[in-house]
Amino acid sequence: MKKQVIWSLFLLQMILFSTSLFGSRSHAQVYTSSGTLYSYGNSGYAVRNIQSRLAYIGYFHGQSTGYFGWKTYWAVRDFQTAFGLQTDGIVGPMTMNALSKATANWNPPTQSTQSTTLSTSSVLSSPTDFGGFSSSDISLMSHVVYGEARNQPFEGEVAIAAVILNRYHSSKFPHSIPAIIYQPGAFTSISNGQAWRGTNSSTNAAVMDAIHGWDPTHGALYYWNPATATSGWIWSQPVMLQIGNHVFAK
């Protein structure tokens, strides 16, 4: 009986402590603890507030549209990196809490200023959202990444996209994403049709990571799977590094 009384008093103290701790939280802090996640493709007034907060501290540039597109995705990732958070481009409770603290003097935009309902197609129609690449370029690269590396670690997916972009910037290859990808024999997944089996959020993100500057290959122009490659020429290239099942060379 004595143990039950002591345990009950302990629970009461914990309840009172929790009330004193959380009862003084600001509205923004309560909001960030709701567990809501915001990521690419979401839209609404909350997304617009996120964009406005990011703009307030210099991470988001442009109009706060209320649509969570690639520009917002990269602004979130840059913010997360700078603040030591998990860099995933998703605004969850931890990211939102850090963003709220970093923008304590921020004032929210009025909800009536602009419609926050935008279709994905209307936002994706501008090539400037993709570092100068069109949505069809992005889709084509994502298909190749899917066909070449969908069973590889994410870094391996980014590496394939990076090779495509390295070729794009090299004088040895055409200055066009379709021309690079459709060069005869350039990509096995184009030759055997594996590229057309689909894409997914991982391959899309890998392409955007590469466009945003991540190159795990350090400038490689070629890659191959040592277990399956039979070309004598490709084996003559000095291997720089290996990521997943692929080795990479300049």
N, C-alpha and C positions, 0 to 999 in steps of 0.2 A: 504494500500500500504506500509505504514511504517513497519507494522508487517511482511509483506512478505520479505522486505529487511533484517530486523533483523534475520528472520528465515533462509534466504539464507546464511547470513554471518556466522550464527551458524553452519550450515551444512558444509560450507567450512572449518571452523576451525576444526571440527571433522575429516574431511577427511585428512587435513594436519597433525593433531595429530596422526591419525592412520598410516599414511605413515611414520612419523618419528619413531613411536613405533615399527612397524613390519618390516620396510625396513631394519633394522639393524640386523635382526635375522640371525643366522647361517644356513647353509644348513640342518643340523640335526634338528634344531628346526622347520624349515619350513616343513620338512618331517614328523615330529611327529604330525603336525597339520592337516594332510591330511585326517584324519578320518578313515584310514585303520585299520582294526582289524586283528590280527593274533592269532589263537587259535589251539587247538589240531586237527591234521589232515592236517594242511597247510604245504606247502613245498616251497622251493625256496631260492634265495640268501638273501632276506630280513630276513627270518627265521634264516639263518646261521649267519647273522650279529647280530641278537638278542642273539643267543647262545654265540657268541664270546664276546659280551658285558657282558653278565651275567658271563661268565668264567673269564673275566678280573677283575671282582670285587668279585670273589669267590663263586658265586651262582650256576654256572653250571659246572659240572665235566664230563669230557669225550670229545669225538670228536664232533666238530661242523659239523653235517651232513647235515643241511638244512631241516631236517624233524622235525616238531613240534610234538614230541611224549610225553609220560608221563614224561620222565626225564626233558624235557623242561618245561612242564606244572608245575611241582613241583618247578623247579628253579624260574619260574615267580611268583608263589604264595609266595615262601619264600621271594623274593625280594619285592613284594607288601606289605607283612606283615611288613617287616623291615622298609619300607619307608612310612608307614601309608596310603597306597593306598587301594582301594577296592580289596579284595583278591578273585579273580575269575579265575586266571590262564589265562586270556586273555590279550594280549598286544594291548591296545587301545592307543589313543593319550596321555592320562594322564600318563599311565605307560611308554610309549615310551619316553615321554618328561623327566620324572624322570630318566629313564635309560640313556638317552643321557647326562644329566647333571652329572650323577654319573660316567660316563665313558668319560669325556671330552678329556682325553689324549689317548684314545683307537684308534688303527689303524685297519681299516677293512681288512679282509682276501682277498686275490686275488681270483677272481671268477673262475679262471681256475684250481685252486689247486685240486678240487674234484667235482665230479658231485653232484648236489643238488637235483636230482630227485630220490627219494627212495619210493618204494611202502610201503603201510601200513603193509602188511603181512611180509615184510622182516624186518621191525623194530620191530614188535610185536612178532617176533619169539623167542626173547631172554627173558627168565624168569627173568633175572636180572633187566629188566626195571620195574618189578612189585614187587620189594622187595623179590625176590626169588620164587614168585608164577608164574605158567605158565599161558599163555593166556587162556587156557581152564578152569583153576581155576577161573580166573577173570570173564570169561563169565558165569560160573555156579553160582558164587556168585551174579552177576548182575541179573540173572534170578530169583533167590530167592528173592532178594531185590524188584524186580519189582512185583513179585507175592504177597509178604507180605506187602509192604508199598508204592506202587506207588501213592496212594492217600494221603499219609502223608506228613508233612513238610520235607524238605531236611534233617534236623537233624534226623528225624525219619528213613529215608532211611539209613543214615550213621550208626545209632544205630543198625539196623538189621545186616549190614555187620560187625559191631564191635563184635556183639555176636558170629557170625560165627568164627571170628578170635580169640576171647577169648576162644572158645571151642578148636580151633586148638592148642592153647598154653596151654591148661589145660590137666592134666594127666587123667581127668575123661572121655575124649573123644579121638577118634582116631586122629592120627597125619596126617590127610589127608583131604583136602577139600571135595573131592567126598564122602569119607567115612562118614564125618560129616553130609553132606547134605542128603545123601541117607539113613541115619539111619531110621528105621521104625518109623513113627509118629513124626519125629523130626521137620518137617516143613509142615504146612498145605498146603502151595502152591504147594509142591511136590506131596502131597497126592491127591489134587483135580485138579491138572493140571494147576493152575493159573500161575505157574512159567514159563510155556512154551508159554505164550501169548506174550512174547517179552521182550525187554529191551529198554532203551532210554539213552540219554546223561546224564540225572540226576542220574539214577541208576549206570551207569558206573563211574561217578564222585564220587558218594557216596562210592563205593567199594574202589576206589583209595584213597579217604580221610581216610578211615578206615585203609588201608594198610600203609598209611603215618603216622599214629599214632593218629588220632582223634578218641577218644572213648567217646561219649556223655553218655554212660551207666556206666562208671567208673568200668569196669570189669565184667559186668553182663554176666551170662551164659544162662539165660532163659528170655523169654518175653511172654506175652500173651495179648489178648484183653479182658478186664474185661466184656465187653458186650456180648461176645460169648463163652468164655472159660467155659468148663464143667468139666474138670479134677479136681478131689478132691486133687490129689497130687500137681498139679501146684499151687493151691490156698494155699497150706501149706507153700509155699516159701515166706519169708519176702520181701515185695515190697520195692525196693530202691528208685525208681523214676518213673515218667510217662513222656513219650514223645509222643505227638500225641494221638493216640488211644491205644497205647501199654504201659503196665507197665513192669518193668524190675527187675530181682532178681538174686542173686548169688546162 
